[in-house]
Amino acid sequence: MLNVHQLLQHLDTLTPSKKVLIAFSGGLDSSVLLHALVQANQVSKSLQLRAIYIDHGLQAIASQWSIHCHQFCQTLTVDCETIALGLKVQQGQSLEAVAREARYQAFATVLQRGEVLLTAHHQDDQAETLLIQLFRGAGVNGLAAMPAVTNFAKGQQIRPLLNTPRQALLEYAQHHNLAFIEDPSNQDQAFDRNYFRHQIVPRLKQRWPSMNQVLSRVAHHQAEAKYLLEEYLVSDLLTVQGEVENTLSIDQLKCYSLPRCKAIIRYFLAQQGFLAPSEKKLQHIISDVLNAKQEAIPKVHWQGVEVRRYQGDLYALSPLSQHNAQHVITWDGQHNLWLPSLNRVLKPEQLDDITPLRLKSNHKMEIRFRQGGEKIYQEHRHCHCSLKHYFQEVKIPPWERSRIPLLYIDGRLVKVMI
């Protein structure tokens, strides 16, 4: 059975923070975690505890669960907040993925600076996660499963029960006569996790009773391998920086072995905050982007990211928003100008280097976008040059060129608003 004092000691080893937000669903796991911490805190009085319940809006009974959670917390003298999401899952979307993303966005919104988010994932969850990742063909990162500590929002996410089997939590709940919610969706074997939980894991345990502990140890070994790999990749990333900020040098990448090159690209994308590519997409990056002809401008894309190349550099960027380059926008130059399609603001101080005579009120000032064939006067060369050559010189990639605001005064191009 779970020992509350050992739990508190373990939590102390994971984080120095005493401000704790518990993700509280009212189920067995989070009910035991909350109750146990309250019990341990009666002696030490060291923790500032509060709870949050997320109503995804996917089940009608969820409003009753919210009431249960608030009553449970009230008996423990713990503040509890409910956030209602009202999720709508579109056809083709994963309900699990949509709910999880929205849930963690809600957690991030309410987490205070210096506070830690506690989730009640336990040893059985860890084993299931590793199995799911294994059958998805995951590499080291996926097989490392869930870390005990990770940076999250303004603080950290802590999983203090990862070494605790679910049976120990159940025994604790029975010993303390805790009432908890049984979510019927946990029986739906259309979800991979539930299928593993109800069909696969019980059979494996018949042959290998200590399976959960073994898989938990495997996840720990993979987490150590992931940490070691990232130590090397931090160094590698410095050696393959492209000429433009937040890019990679394609020539430098080609100096490495294929496995190491793939690892660097994966790590680079992760550092940029993008979803990891599948093995197929990663192979396309190697063959279609890295090995493309010098003048080519290839693109490999998946959810939320595009990988491109230009002038020997590898770029990773969010998909470009819709933008009409035919727009002509009048600007008085005295107030901020919001360009919604570019999510950008032009400010009057950006005009400080323009001759004051040109900014008189009787001059017509417009923002336009590249159509092709434009020329701009370059003071340092005392001559006009094509806008195309200017963009090449300052390393503006082709996909950005029609999105760069151009300042015209009385129909004459006078400034590129980079």
N, C-alpha and C positions, 0 to 999 in steps of 0.2 A: 504494500500500500504506500502511496505517496507520503513522504515525510516533509512536513511544512517547513521545518527549520533547515533541512538540507536544501529545499527549493530556494529559500531566501539566500542561503550561502552561495548557491550556484548562480543565482541572479546577480549577486555582488561580484562574482568573477567575470560575468559577461558584460556588465556596464556599471559605471560609477554613478549614473543618474538615479535620483530618488523620485523623480516625477514620472509616473507610469500611467499610460492610457491602455486599457485592456480592450481588445476587440472581442466583444461579448455577443455571442449569438443565442445564448440561452441553452445551447446543447451541452452534452456531457463534458466535453473537453474544456470549454471556456468557463463553464460553471465551477468545475473543480479548481481550475487555475485561479479564478477570482476568489473563491471561498478560502483556498489554501493561503493565498497571499494576505487576505484579511486576517486569518488566524495567526499567521506568523508575525504580522505587523502589530498585533495587540501587545506583543512584548517589546519589540524594538522601536515601534512608533517612527520608523525611519522613512517609510514610503508615503508619497502623496498619490493616492489611488483614485482613478475615475474610469468609467466604462463608457463604451459607445456601442449602440446596436444599430445595424444597417438593415433597413427595410428595402429590399430590392424592388418591391412592388410586383413580384412574379407569382405570389400566392396570396389568395384572399385571407388566409388565416394569419398572415404575417402581422396584422394589426393586433391580434390577440397575443402573439409572441412578444410584441413590444411591451404590452401591459405586463406580461409575466416577467420580462427582463427588468423592468422598472421596480416591480414589487420585490424581486429577488435582491436587487441592489439596495432597496430601501431597508430590508431586514439586516443588511450588512453595513448600513450607513455609508454607502458609496454613491456618489453622484453618477447618474446615468443619462446619456443623451441619445436620442433617436434621430437618425437621418433617413428620410424617405427619398428614394431615388426615382421610383416610377419608371423603371427600365422598359424599353421597347426593343425586343430582339428582332432584327430584320432577317428575312429568309436567307439562308446560307451562312449566317453568323453562328458561331459557337456560343450557346447560352452560358456555358461555364466561363469562357474567356471574357465575354462581355460583362458578366456579373462580377468577375474578379477584378477586371480593370476599373470598373465603376466603383467598386467597394474600396479599392486602394486609393483611388482619387479622393474619395470622401475622407478616408483616414488622413491623407496628406493635408487636406484642407483644415482639419481640426487639430492636428498635432502641433503642439506648442514648441517653441524653441527650447532645446535642452531636454525635452520630454522624449520618452521611448515608447514605442508601440509594442505591446506584448500580444503575441498570437499563440494559441494553444496547440500548435502542431506537435504531435507526439511521435514515438518511435514507429508505430504502425503506419502513420502517415508518411514518414520518411521512406519506409520500405516500399510502400505503394508508389510513391513518387519516382523512386529509382527504377522500379519495374516498368512504369509507364514510359519514362525517358528511354529505357533500354529498347522497348518495342517501337519507339519512334526513331530509333537509329541515332540517338544523341551521342555526342562526344564527351570529352572530359567535363565541360561546363554543365551539361545536362545530367551526367551521372553523379556529379557532386551533390545533386539534389538540393535540399534546402539548408542554407547555412544557419548556424545558431545566432549569428549577429550580422546585420547588414545595414549600411547607411540607407536612411529613408527620410525623404522630405526634410524637415528641419532637425531631425534627430536620427534615431536608429529604430530598426525593427529587431526585436529579440524573440527567440523561440526557446524558452527555458525548459521545455518538456521533451525535447527531441530524443533524449536518452531514456524517456519514461514510457513503458508499454501501456497500451490502452487499458489492459486488464487492471493495472494498478490504479488508474483513474476511476474505473468502475467500482473497484473495492472501496476507494475513498468516498465516492458518492453514496454507496450503500451504507457505509459506516456512519456517515453524517446525515443520512436520510435526506439527501438533496433531490429536489424536484427539478428535472431538466426537460427540455424540448426534444422530441423525436421528430426530425424533419422527414416527411414521407418521401421526399425526392432522393434521400439517401438510399432508397431501395430500388431506384430506377436504374436498371442495368444497361440502359442506352448510353449512360455516361461511362467512360473508360474506367474511371477510378472505382465506381461502384461495381463494375464487372470484375475487376481485379479483386476487390474486397470480398465479394460474395461467391465468386466462382473459382478464381485461380489461387489466391492466397491460402484458403482453407485446405486445399489439396496439397499444396507445397508444404504446409505445416505438418501434415500427416507424415510426410517423409522426413522433413527437416524441422523439428519443433522449434529450434532456435533461429529460424530463418530471419526473423525481424532484426535480431541482434547482429547477425552476420551481414545482412544488407545495409544496416546502419553503419557497420564498420567499413564496408565497401565504399559507401558514400563519403565517409570521413577520409579514406585514403584518396579518393578522387578529388576531394576538396583540397587536400594537401598538394596533390599534383597540379591542380588548377592554380593554387597560390604560387607554387614554384615556377610554373610556366609563365605566369604574369610578371614575375620578377625579371625574367629574361626578356619578355616582350616589351616591357617599359624601356629597356636599354635599346632594343632593336628599333623601336618606334622613333627614337631620337636620330638614328642613323639613316632613316629612310624618309625624313621630312622632305616634302616637295618645296619648290621655290615659292609657292603661294601658301599662306597660312592655312592650316587644317587640311592639307593635302599630303599625298605620299608620292615619292619619286618612283616612277615606273622603272627607270634604269637601275635604281638601287634595289628595288624589290626583285628584279630578275637576277640579282647576284646571289640570292638565297636559294636553297633547295625548295622544291614545290611544297612539302609539308610545312616548312618554316614560313614560306611566303603566305600560305593560306592562314596560318595562325596569326601572322602580323595583320592581315586584312581583317580577320574576325575581331581582333582586339581593337584595331583602329575604329571599326564600325561601332563596337560596344562603347568605346570612349566618347564617340559622337552621340550616343544615346539612341542608336538605331537598332531595330530588331535584327537578330542574327540571320544570315542567309542560309538557305538550305544548301546541301552539298551540291545540288545541281546548279543553283544560282552562283555559288562560289566558283564552280568550274567554268561557268560562262564569263565570270569576271576575269579569270585567268586567260581563257581562250579568246574571248571577244573584245576585251578591253585592254588588258596588259599587252596582248600580242597583236593588236590591231596595227594597221599602218599609221605612220606618224601623222598624216594629215586627216585621218579618220576621227569622227566624233561619236563613238559608240555609246550605248546606254544599256545597263542591266538594272532592272527595277523589281521590287517586291513591295509588300505593304509598308508604306511610309518612308521609302528611301529610293533614291536613284543613284547609281554609281556610274560616273562618266570619266572621260579623260580629255585633257587639253594641254598641248605643249609639254608633254612628258610628265604631267602630274595627274594623279588619280584623285578624283573628287567624290565625296559622299554628301548628298544633300536631300532635303525634303522635296517632295514633288512640287513643281512650280504651280503657283496659283493661276487661275484664268486671268488673262490680261489682254486688253484691246490696245494694240500699238497705234491705232488710228486716232485715238483720243487727242484732242487739243484742249488744254486747260488754261484759262486766263488766270493770272496771279498778280495780285497787287504788290507783292514783295514786302508787305508790311506785317502780314500775319502768317502764322503757320499754315501750310497747305497739306492736307491729308490726302494721300493716294491710296485708297482702300484696296485696289487690286494688287498693290505691291506691299501692303502693310507697312507703309513708310510715310514719314512726315518730312517735308521740306521746310526749313526754318530761315527767317530773314538773315540771320548771321552768316549763312552760307553765301550770301551775296556781298560780303565785306570786301572781297578782292576785285569787285567790278567797279569801273569808273563811275563816280557819283553822277556825272552828267547823263549817263545812260539810264539811270534809275529815276529820272524826273517823271512826274505824274503824267505828263503828256506822251510818254513813250508806251507802246503796247508790249506788255510782257506776257509770254506764253510758255507753257511746258508742253513739249511735244516728245515724240519717241522716234527712234530710228526707222527710216523707210528705205534707206540705201542711197548711196551717192553723196551724202553730206560731207562738207568740208568745214574745218575749224581752224582759226588762226592761232598759231603757237608763238607766244611772245619770245621765248628763248631762241627760236629759229628764225623769227621775223618772216614767216611765210605760212601759207595755208597747207594743211595736210588732210588727207581723207580721214573721215571718222573711223573707217575700218582699220587703217594703219595705226591710228591712235589707240583703239581698243586692243589691238595686238601688242602694242608697245607696253601698255599698262596691264597686260595679261587679264583682260576681261574675256571670259569664255564666250563662245558664240551664243549659247542658250540664254545668256544674261543681256546681250547687247540691245535687244528690242525692249528691254525692261528698264534701261537706264534713262532717267529724266534728262531731257535736253532743254536748256534755257534759251529761248529766242527773245530778242528785243527788236521790235519793228521788223520782224521777219528774218532776222539774221541770227544765226547760231553763235552764241557768245560764251557758253559754258556747258560742260558736261557735269551733271550733278552726281558724281560717283560717291 
